[in-house]
Amino acid sequence: MLAALATAAFVVARYYFRTESYRYKLTFAVNTSEGVKRGSSVIEATFWEVSFPEHGVMHKLHGEALYLDLGAGRRPLIALLTSQLHPIQAKNYGEYQKKIRWSRDAGPGDNLLTELYGPQSEDVLDDISRLARMRGAHRITPGDLPDLVTFADIKDPKSVIDLDPNDLKATLGPDVSWNEITLESTDEPVTEGIEKKLTWLPAYNSKGATLDGSPYSSKNTVANILYPWDFYQNVD
């Protein structure tokens, strides 16, 4: 038994090395005819080294989408954890890399983080460790954001609607516009509770279904592309 445990420990030591994480806080302030509505979400991004099957850095998120209630009778504004609804158009991989502002599933992109927190080194985990210690909110633009969505009927996941970050009024109402968007590194607790607003999330998560109820994504519709993990990940 001890020999087996020692072997297991050796495997973990060999294939999983250093781990670093940081928490980012995304905050929205939105103008409405009833005044400015504010909301934020804190998400933890963890990165770790692996050497099998090849050397590299893996990542995972812990947190949930930013859910901003704009008031009675209004559709909410929701910033997902992910960015995948609008594929980047580029002539080559280099151009593609330069256009990324928010990563597909690891939080803010390298380009955005470099602009806000300075040049990155060749060691990803050193950069994450440095980022975790930095404080202060930074203004960002609508083009820097992850995917934004809302629902025609908050109780019906199939009614999900893709939002244009540069034209909130088209879907949320003529009096709705950006006041301010900020991003910051923080040590605040990870946000929880979105399943109380989107009550269908746990059931869809347990069966691994897309928002249209399908077990897999095969259609080019928002409800068929999105899964519960676009809204929350590693939430107990």
N, C-alpha and C positions, 0 to 999 in steps of 0.2 A: 504493500500500500504506500509506504513512504517513498519507495523507488518510483512509483507511478506519479506521485505528487511532485517529486523532484523533476521528473521528465516534463510534466505539464508546466511547471514553473520555468524550465529552460526554454520551452517553446514560446511561452508568453514573452519572456525576456528577449528572445531572439527576434520575434516577429512584430512585437508591439513595444515601442520605445517611448520616447518623450511625448507628453500631451500638454497642450496649452489651450486656453479658452479665453474669450472675452465676451462681455455683454454689450449689445448695442440697443439704444433707445431711439425709436422712431416716433416723432411727435407731429401731429397735424393741428393746425389752427385754420378753420374754414369760416368764411363770411357767410352769414345768412340774414334774412330780414328780421330774425329774432335775436340777432347778435352773433358774436364769434363763438363757434363750437370748437372745443379742444379735446384731444384724446391722444393716448400714446400706448406703446407696447414695448416691453423689454424682452429681448430674445438672447439666448446664450448660444454662441457658435464655438464648437470644440473641434480642434484639429490634432491629429496624432500621426506619428511616423509609422510606416509599415515597411517590411522588407521582403514580404512574400505575397504574391508570386514575384513582384518586383518592387524596388525601392520607390517610395513616394509618400505623399501626405493625404490622408483621408479626413473627412469632416462629417459633422452631424449638427443639427439644430435642436434646441430645446426651447419651446415657446409657442406663441400663437399669433395669428393675424391681428393687425390693429383694427379694431371695430369702433367706428365713430358714429354715435347716434346723433342724427341731425335734427331730431325733434319729432313730436307726434305727427303721424300721417306722412312722414317723409321716409324715403329709402335711406338706408345706412351707407356710409362710405367705408369700404373694407380694403386694407392693404394686405395682400397675401404674404406668406413667407417666401414665395417663389416667384420666378420670372421666366415664363415659358409661352405665354399666349401670343407674343409678338416676336417671331424669329428675326434676328438681326440680318439685314441684307448687306452683304459685303462681297467684294471681288475676290478676296483671298483671306487666308487665315490671319495674317498680320492685321489687315484692316478690321476683321471681325473682332480681334482681341482689343483693338483700340476703341471700339464702339461700346464695349460692355460697361455698363454703369452699375447694374445690380446682377449678381451671379444667379445662375439658374436655381440653385438650392443651398447656397452657403452664405447668404446675407449680402451685404454691400460688396461690390466688385473691387478688384485691385486698383482700377483707374480712379474710382471715387475715393477710396481710402488713401491713395497716394496724394491726391489733391488736398484732402482734409488734414492728413497727419504726417505728410512728408514722405520722401523716397523710401522704398522698401529695399531690404537687403536680399541676398540670395538664400537666406534661411527663413522660411515661412514661419516657423515656430518662434524664432526670435522676434519677428515682426508682430506676431499675435501677443506675445508677452509684453512688448512695449506698448502696444495699443491698449491692452487691458489696464494699464496704469494712467492713461491719459484722460483728462476731464475737460468738459466745456462743450456746449452745444454749438453745432455748425449749421448754417442755413444751406439747404440743398434745393434743387429745382424739381419740378414735376417729372422731367426727363430722367432723373436719377432713381426713380422709385421702382419697387417691385410691381407686379401686376395689381391693378385695382379692379374691384368688382362691387356689385350690389345685387339686390334681388328684387324682382317685381313683387314677389310674395316671400317674405322672410321665412315662412313655414314650408316653402316648397323649394328644395334644392335645385330642381330642374329649371327654375325661373331665374337662375343666375345670369347676370348681365356684365359683359366686359365694359369697363369704363375708360374713356380717353382722359389721361391725366391733364391734358392741356385744354379740356373742354368739359368741366364738371357739370356746367349748367345744362348741357344737352340731355343728360340723363337724370340729374338730381334736382333740377329746377333752375329757373332763370335768375334767381337771387343767390345762387351758390357759387362761390369762387374761393380761390386760395387766399389766405391771409399770410401764412408762414408754414414752412416745412423745415424741421430740424432733425439732425442725426447726431448722436453723441455716444461715446463709450461711458459705461456706468457700472456701478456695483449694486444697483438697485435690484430687488427680487424679480425673478422672471414672472411675467404676467400670466395669470391663469383665469379661467372662467368663461371662455368664449362659448363652451357647450351650453351655457345657460341662455345665451342669446340665439345660437343656432342649435336648437334642441335635437335636431336630427343627426348631428355630427357623430355621436358615439355609435349609433346603429350602423351608419354607413361605414364608419371606420372598422367596426368589428367584422363586417363582411367584405371589406376591401373593394367597395364599389365606387364607381365614378358618381358624380352628382346626378346623373340621369339614371342611376341604378344599375348600370351595366358592370359586369365583373372585369371588363377590360376596356381600354380606350381604343376605339377603331373609327370614330367619326370626327369630322372637323367642326365640332361644336364646342362651345365653352363648357357646357354641362358634361360633355363626354371626355374632355381633356382634363378637367380638374378632379382631384381626389380629396378626401378629408385631410391628408397630410399637407396639402397646400394651405390649410387653415390652422392646423396645429400638429406639433410633433413632440413626442416624449412627454406628453402631459398625463400625469397619473389620474 
